[in-house]
């Protein structure tokens, strides 16, 4: 097992993504009514916790439209 201190900044961002995905997207209460647009927006917000360089399979225009940030893959870019 590896501690957090041994992880790279990118690895830590993937952990952040996992938490955001579960908390903000997947964890919908049974009494919560959420539209498809709201769900998609929550999905994007979770996805954008990752560095833009890790989203290379997505079209540039789509990343730009949702505000994906460029920048170094470091703690400071969060």
Helices and strands as residue ranges (DSSP letters): G 4-6, H 9-20, I 21-26, H 36-47, G 52-54, H 60-65, G 75-77
